[in-house]
Amino acid sequence: MDWFETAPRRVLLLIGAACVALLAFGLYLQHVVGLEPCPMCIVQRYAMVLVAVVAGLTAIARGRRPLMTGSGLVVLLCGFGAFVAARQSWLQWNPPEVASCGRDFYGMIENFPLQRVIPMIFKGSGDCVKIDWTFLGGSIANWSFLAFCFFALVALVLMVKLARRGRAEHSYA
């Protein structure tokens, strides 16, 4: 096996592992620290889960074509996650007059029947504009945006290297 067989798979495995670590940290912030995720945070979590799954499954795959396809999917999913994180960051920097992107849990239980409350719970209950936690001056949404952009950039570089390798193999044939 040469570099182009092992390194892309390792890179994708690292992306998947980093996504799992970030998701675990988010769950720590939620369940240990007590921060409630907002609907946009939940969407970013779903995007991060999908990136982890696609990167992990692609890391298992063999051959240039599955690696290219999986890396492309990672780029697209990261683009979606980055878009949601950028939108939330923008809302945090420019809060609207009436800030609301979800209801609180107890308000949902008091005002809606149970069959409507259960789907609402999975939408999150925090306020998307509120900044509950920061690290080095960046909110969770800011760091999420940077993580999605980094993963997309790495997957894009991986695709370019795989494409160049494929062209080089076809030119020698």
C-alpha positions in Angstrom: 0.0 0.0 0.0 1.2 3.4 -0.8 0.4 6.8 0.6 -2.7 7.3 -1.5 -4.2 4.1 -0.1 -3.6 4.7 3.6 -3.2 8.5 4.2 -6.7 9.5 2.8 -8.4 6.9 4.9 -6.5 8.0 8.0 -7.3 11.7 7.3 -11.0 10.8 6.9 -10.8 8.7 10.1 -9.3 11.6 11.9 -12.1 13.9 10.7 -14.7 11.4 11.9 -12.9 11.1 15.3 -12.7 14.9 15.7 -16.4 15.2 14.9 -17.2 12.6 17.6 -15.0 14.5 20.1 -16.7 17.8 19.3 -20.1 16.1 19.7 -19.1 14.6 23.0 -17.9 18.0 24.2 -21.3 19.5 23.2 -23.1 16.7 25.2 -20.8 17.5 28.1 -21.8 21.2 27.9 -25.4 20.2 27.8 -25.6 17.5 30.4 -22.9 18.5 32.8 -22.6 22.2 32.5 -26.3 22.7 31.9 -26.3 24.6 28.6 -29.5 24.1 26.6 -28.9 23.8 22.8 -31.0 26.0 20.6 -32.6 24.8 17.3 -29.7 26.0 15.3 -27.3 24.1 17.6 -29.3 20.9 17.1 -29.1 21.3 13.3 -25.3 21.8 13.6 -25.1 18.6 15.7 -27.0 16.7 13.0 -24.6 18.0 10.4 -21.6 17.1 12.6 -23.1 13.5 13.1 -23.5 13.2 9.3 -19.9 14.4 8.7 -18.6 11.8 11.3 -20.6 9.0 9.8 -19.7 9.8 6.1 -16.1 10.3 7.0 -16.0 7.1 9.0 -17.7 5.0 6.3 -15.5 6.6 3.6 -12.4 5.7 5.7 -13.4 2.1 5.5 -13.9 2.2 1.7 -11.2 1.1 -0.7 -10.4 2.7 -4.0 -10.1 6.2 -5.3 -13.7 6.7 -6.5 -15.3 5.9 -3.1 -12.8 8.2 -1.4 -13.5 11.0 -3.8 -17.3 10.6 -3.4 -17.1 10.4 0.3 -14.8 13.4 0.5 -17.2 15.3 -1.7 -20.1 14.5 0.6 -18.0 15.6 3.6 -17.4 18.9 1.9 -21.1 19.4 1.2 -22.2 18.4 4.7 -19.5 20.7 6.2 -20.7 23.5 3.9 -24.3 23.1 5.3 -23.1 23.0 8.9 -20.8 26.0 8.3 -23.8 27.9 6.8 -26.0 27.3 9.9 -23.1 28.1 12.2 -22.4 31.3 10.3 -26.0 32.3 10.4 -26.1 31.7 14.2 -22.9 33.7 14.6 -24.4 36.6 12.6 -27.5 36.5 14.8 -25.3 36.6 17.9 -23.3 39.6 16.6 -26.5 41.4 15.3 -29.3 40.3 17.6 -32.8 41.1 16.3 -35.3 43.2 18.3 -37.3 40.1 19.2 -34.9 37.2 19.8 -36.7 33.8 19.6 -35.9 30.7 17.7 -37.5 28.2 20.0 -39.7 27.8 23.1 -38.6 26.9 26.5 -39.3 23.3 27.7 -41.9 24.1 30.4 -43.7 26.6 28.2 -44.1 23.8 25.6 -45.5 21.3 28.1 -48.0 23.9 29.5 -49.3 25.1 26.1 -49.2 22.1 23.8 -50.5 18.5 23.9 -47.9 15.8 24.4 -48.0 14.6 20.8 -46.8 18.1 19.7 -44.4 18.5 22.6 -42.2 15.5 21.8 -41.1 16.7 18.3 -40.5 20.2 19.7 -38.2 18.8 22.4 -35.8 17.5 19.7 -35.7 21.0 18.1 -33.9 22.4 21.2 -35.1 24.9 23.6 -32.3 27.5 24.0 -32.2 30.9 22.5 -30.0 31.0 19.3 -28.9 34.6 20.0 -27.8 34.0 23.5 -24.1 33.3 24.1 -23.8 31.0 27.1 -20.2 29.9 26.7 -17.0 31.3 25.1 -13.5 30.1 24.5 -10.8 32.6 23.4 -13.6 35.1 22.6 -15.5 32.8 20.3 -19.0 31.4 21.0 -19.9 27.7 20.3 -21.4 28.8 16.9 -18.1 30.6 16.0 -16.0 27.5 16.9 -18.5 25.2 15.1 -18.1 27.4 12.0 -14.3 27.1 12.1 -14.5 23.3 12.7 -16.8 22.8 9.7 -14.6 25.0 7.5 -11.4 23.2 8.6 -13.0 19.8 7.9 -14.3 21.0 4.5 -10.9 22.4 3.6 -9.1 19.1 4.6 -11.6 17.0 2.6 -11.2 19.4 -0.4 -7.4 19.1 -0.3 -7.8 15.3 -0.1 -10.1 15.4 -3.2 -7.6 17.4 -5.2 -4.7 15.1 -4.3 -6.8 12.0 -5.2 -7.8 13.7 -8.5 -4.2 14.5 -9.4 -3.2 10.9 -8.5 -6.0 9.6 -10.8 -4.9 11.8 -13.7 -1.3 10.7 -13.2 -2.3 7.1 -13.3 -4.3 7.6 -16.5 -1.4 9.4 -18.2 1.0 6.5 -17.6 -1.4 3.9 -18.9 
